[in-house]
């Protein structure tokens, strides 16, 4: 005698456990993340030829991959940067400073130089990638 088996219907899988798991993961990552507000450096926008011209030519500060600094081509250190920046800003509050780090320069070094410049009173700091990418006549 042969017994006929009932065909099993595929079971319905609900989405509730999946939604619960996503909610728990979202809660886990929200509670595990930092809600620290990171400080932002204020950079001056690049100046083009269409705007007003600056009275003083921009100062070019280069940062080598080794951390060596130069002020308009002359070797410098952070103390000299602070002193010269304070002197120029006292004469012209809108003095443009162009910081050009090398491709291999550490981001912490770039940030430290920007902090020194801002601490000396600089309000117009522009980051440029390479000397050959800019035209100083645009400033």
N, C-alpha and C positions, 0 to 999 in steps of 0.2 A: 504494500500500500504506500502510495506516495502522498506525502503531505505537501500541500502547496504553501510555500512561504510567502508572506506578505512582503512586498517590495518596500524597503525603507526609503522614506523620503529624506532628502538632504535636510539636515537641521538648519534652522535659521540662526544666524549669528548676529547678535545685537551689537550696536556700536557703543553702548553705555560703558563697558569696561575700557574700551579704547579712549573714549573721551575722558574718563576718570584718570587714566594713566597720563594722558597729555596734560591735564590740569595739574597733576602731582609733579610732573617734570617741570612745568612752567613755574610752579611755586618753589620748587627746589632751586632752580637757577636764579629766580628773583631774590630769594633769601641768601643765596651764596655769592651774589655779585656785590661789587663795591659801588656805593653811590657817592663817590668822591668827585667833587668838582675840580677838575684840573685847571690850573691857571693857563691863560692864553696870552701869548705875546701879541702886542699891538704892532702890526706891520703897516707901513705906509704903502698905499697902492702905487704901482709904477706910474711915473708921470710921462705923459706923451707929449707930442709936439703941439697939440691943440690947446693946451692950458697956459696958465701964466708961467713965466720963466722965473727960476730961482735966482736970487741975487748972487749967491755964492755957489761955486762949483761943488759937486758932491765929493765927499771924502770916500775913497775906496779902501776898505779894510779886507785883507785876504787872510784866510785861515788855511794853513797847509795841513796835510794829512798827519804830519808829526805833531801838530798843535802850535807850530810857529805862527806868529802873527806879524802882519806888516801894515803900516799906516801910510797910504799913498806910495807904496813901494819900498819904504824904509822899514827895517826891522823894528818891532815894537813888542811891548808886553802889556798886560792888563792895566797896570798902573798908568802907563803912558796913554793908553786908550781912554781911561777915565779922565785924566788930566786934560788932554787935548779936546775931548768931547765937551767937557764942562766949559772950556775956554771958548770953543766955537759956538756952543749953544747960548752962552752969555752974550755973544755978539749978534747972533741970529737964531731966534727960537725955532725957526723952520729949517735949520741946517739939515740937508739930506746926507744920510750915511748909507753907503752901499756895502753890505757884508757879503763877501764871496767865499764860501767854504769850498775846499777841494772835494772831489767826489768821494774820497775815502775818509773824510773828516768825520769824527764821532759826533753824533747829534748832541751829546751832553756838552761837548766843547762849544758847539754853535750856540746852544742855549746859554752857556756861561758868558760868552762874549756879548750876546744880546742883553743879558742881565746887567753886565758892566756898563754897556752903552745907555741902557734905560736908567740905570742908577745915577749916571752922570747927567741926566736931564734930556737925553735925545728923545725926540718925539717922532721923527721921520726916519725909520730904519727900513731898508729894503733888502731882501735876500735875492741875490742873483746867483745863477749857477756857474757861469763862466765869463771871463773877461770878454771873450769874443762874441758873446750873446747879446751884449748891450751896446748902445751907442750913447756915450756920455753927453752928447749934444741934446738928447731927448730930455735931460734933466734940467 
